């Protein structure tokens, strides 16, 4: 297996695991989720040398945008995926972000 095959396999597995985790995060009444929120967009962004995961969603009247590098990996796949989802949830729930004057502008977390 060459580096590109390993990269493609890692990214595709991350996509599947992250999507499943994000879907669970927005299930109404599920704790510790983002009940009442709505997942709007999840995508993998390939920047040739690196690959990033991007998630856009709304929660409690705000729109958020969360992006993190997933390749090259700094953790094994399952840990990287869990960290991506947990970091997103933690940043939103604990309010560690700056709101903007424009409610339509996405808050970067």
Buried (B, 14 or more C-beta within 10 A) or exposed (E): EEEEEEBBEBBEBBBEBBBEBBEEBBEEEEEEBBBEBEBEEBEBEEEEEEBBBEBBBBBEEBBBBBBBBBBEBEEEBEEBBBBBBEEBBEBBEEEEBEEEEEEEEBBEB
